[in-house]
Amino acid sequence: MSVVLEIHLVVAFLLALCAIIFSWNQQGRRVVNAVAALQFIVGLVVAGMLGASHVPLPPQVWLHIIAALLILACYGMAMRFGKRAGGSGTAMAFSVAGLLLVLYNIYLGWTMAGGVNKL
């Protein structure tokens, strides 16, 4: 189980890195959206494995999942607005909102894992 959690953590930081580096143009937003979708799928595997081993999920897990869906929505909307004429400002706003949500979601996941208390 710890291997799946470590994969989830590594992909989370990959997502943050991609969001910082690539989310400022149309093609980069596609990369970030693909990595966010991969992260969401890995997160579902983590939740499924915890549920299969009858481990109670923390109450923040629903907030974590909703934030992940909002990240996917932000980058999806950024890609859509980036294709329109004159929509680059709105696309950039959605990209920044997605980046902030990525950072918040990493913090939320870190607190659920107890990592903040270990610092």
Beta strands, then each sheet from edge to edge (+ up, - down):
end
